Amino acid sequence: MVNLQQQQKEFSEAQVKTVVVVMAEPEQALSLIDKFGLTYLVLCDPHQIAYQHFGIQQGRPMQYIGPKTWLAGLRAMIRGGMGKPSYDIKQMHGTIVIDSSGAVIYRHLGRHSADYTPLADVLSATK
């Protein structure tokens, strides 16, 4: 979320609206928004309905606690951006880009918990 906040200038210049779906209750999401100064829209989906709709699967243990996630976890701890999970740690994440007509024009499903979509990939999908 912190990295995504840092990229808001590039998204704004490309006229891309950022919306993040989290598995939190509204009170938890407000805490994150305040803590990190988020300026993009954050939607709450504690029952993971959007994840199911877009086919974002549950991960296997090596995907959410394996070695590929350790370095990213350490970086997040250093940035102060990692707390005790209050959601389903098995739920993988994804990046879905939807155009103004509602069509999905880009989809990236995380291969593990630290696999996030590069900004350039999202921006190129919107051109």
C-alpha positions as CSV (number, residue, x, y, z in Angstrom):
1,M,0.0,0.0,0.0
2,V,2.9,2.3,0.8
3,N,4.5,1.6,-2.6
4,L,1.2,2.2,-4.4
5,Q,0.8,5.5,-2.6
6,Q,4.2,6.6,-3.8
7,Q,3.1,5.8,-7.4
8,Q,0.0,7.9,-7.4
9,K,1.6,10.8,-9.3
10,E,2.4,8.4,-12.2
11,F,-1.2,7.0,-12.1
12,S,-2.7,10.5,-12.0
13,E,-0.6,11.7,-15.0
14,A,-1.8,8.6,-16.9
15,Q,-5.4,9.3,-15.9
16,V,-5.6,6.0,-14.1
17,K,-7.8,5.9,-11.0
18,T,-6.5,3.6,-8.3
19,V,-8.9,1.5,-6.2
20,V,-7.7,-1.0,-3.7
21,V,-9.8,-3.8,-2.3
22,V,-8.9,-5.0,1.2
23,M,-10.2,-7.8,3.4
24,A,-10.7,-5.5,6.3
25,E,-13.6,-4.1,8.1
26,P,-14.1,-0.3,7.5
27,E,-12.6,0.6,10.9
28,Q,-9.4,-1.4,10.1
29,A,-9.2,0.2,6.7
30,L,-9.6,3.7,8.1
31,S,-6.7,3.0,10.4
32,L,-4.5,2.0,7.4
33,I,-5.6,5.0,5.4
34,D,-4.7,7.3,8.3
35,K,-1.4,5.5,9.2
36,F,0.0,5.6,5.6
37,G,-1.7,8.8,4.4
38,L,-3.4,6.9,1.5
39,T,-5.1,9.2,-1.1
40,Y,-6.6,6.5,-3.3
41,L,-10.0,4.8,-2.8
42,V,-9.9,1.8,-0.5
43,L,-12.9,-0.6,-0.6
44,C,-13.6,-3.1,2.1
45,D,-14.3,-6.8,1.2
46,P,-14.0,-8.8,4.5
47,H,-15.9,-11.7,2.9
48,Q,-13.6,-11.8,-0.2
49,I,-16.4,-11.5,-2.7
50,A,-14.4,-9.4,-5.2
51,Y,-11.4,-11.9,-4.9
52,Q,-13.8,-14.7,-5.8
53,H,-15.4,-12.8,-8.6
54,F,-12.0,-12.1,-10.3
55,G,-10.7,-15.6,-9.7
56,I,-8.0,-14.6,-7.2
57,Q,-7.3,-17.9,-5.5
58,Q,-6.2,-19.0,-2.0
59,G,-2.5,-19.7,-1.9
60,R,-0.5,-22.8,-0.9
61,P,1.8,-22.4,2.2
62,M,4.9,-21.8,0.2
63,Q,3.1,-18.9,-1.5
64,Y,2.3,-17.0,1.6
65,I,5.0,-18.0,4.1
66,G,7.8,-19.3,1.8
67,P,11.3,-17.9,1.3
68,K,10.2,-15.6,-1.5
69,T,8.0,-13.6,0.9
70,W,10.7,-13.2,3.7
71,L,12.7,-10.4,2.1
72,A,9.5,-8.4,1.3
73,G,8.3,-9.0,4.9
74,L,11.6,-7.7,6.2
75,R,11.3,-4.6,4.0
76,A,7.8,-3.9,5.2
77,M,8.8,-4.2,8.8
78,I,11.6,-1.7,8.3
79,R,9.2,0.7,6.6
80,G,6.8,0.2,9.5
81,G,4.2,-1.2,7.1
82,M,3.6,-4.6,8.5
83,G,1.5,-5.5,11.4
84,K,-0.3,-8.5,12.7
85,P,-2.5,-9.9,9.9
86,S,-6.2,-9.6,10.7
87,Y,-7.4,-11.3,7.5
88,D,-7.0,-14.5,5.6
89,I,-3.3,-14.9,5.1
90,K,-3.9,-17.6,2.5
91,Q,-5.7,-15.2,0.2
92,M,-3.5,-14.2,-2.7
93,H,-3.7,-10.8,-4.3
94,G,-4.0,-9.6,-7.8
95,T,-4.0,-6.5,-10.0
96,I,-7.0,-6.0,-12.2
97,V,-7.2,-3.1,-14.6
98,I,-10.7,-2.2,-15.7
99,D,-11.4,0.3,-18.5
100,S,-14.2,2.9,-18.5
101,S,-16.6,0.5,-20.1
102,G,-16.1,-2.1,-17.3
103,A,-14.0,-4.5,-19.4
104,V,-11.0,-6.2,-17.7
105,I,-8.0,-5.1,-19.8
106,Y,-5.2,-6.4,-17.6
107,R,-4.9,-9.1,-15.0
108,H,-2.0,-10.1,-12.9
109,L,-2.4,-12.7,-10.1
110,G,0.4,-12.8,-7.5
111,R,2.4,-16.0,-7.6
112,H,3.3,-15.5,-4.0
113,S,2.6,-12.8,-1.3
114,A,5.5,-10.6,-2.4
115,D,4.7,-10.7,-6.1
116,Y,3.3,-7.3,-7.0
117,T,2.6,-5.9,-10.4
118,P,5.2,-3.5,-11.7
119,L,3.9,0.1,-12.3
120,A,5.1,0.0,-15.9
121,D,2.9,-3.1,-16.6
122,V,-0.2,-1.4,-15.3
123,L,0.5,1.8,-17.2
124,S,1.2,0.1,-20.5
125,A,-2.1,-1.8,-20.2
126,T,-4.0,1.5,-20.1
127,K,-2.5,3.0,-23.3
